[in-house]
């Protein structure tokens, strides 16, 4: 029996590899979203199964601002199938 495809979060590992804290990302996005939204996205084992596209866009923009790199959605979400 094969496993059912799923999507997993990579945001925590991206933040760790870039040396960025969830707090720094939350501060960068403070005027656009609540800090608890960001903290919820990076909580290992408690990541949401749904996310608003506007929030996802803000996270990508914030990461680009903090890293100076061309971050893509595929850098924070991964399809496994």
Secondary structure, DSSP 4 states (H G I P E B T S, - for coil): -PPPPEEEE-HHHHHHHHT--HHHHHHHTTTTS-HHHHHHHH-TT---S---HHHHHHHHHHHHHHH-S---GGGTEEEE-
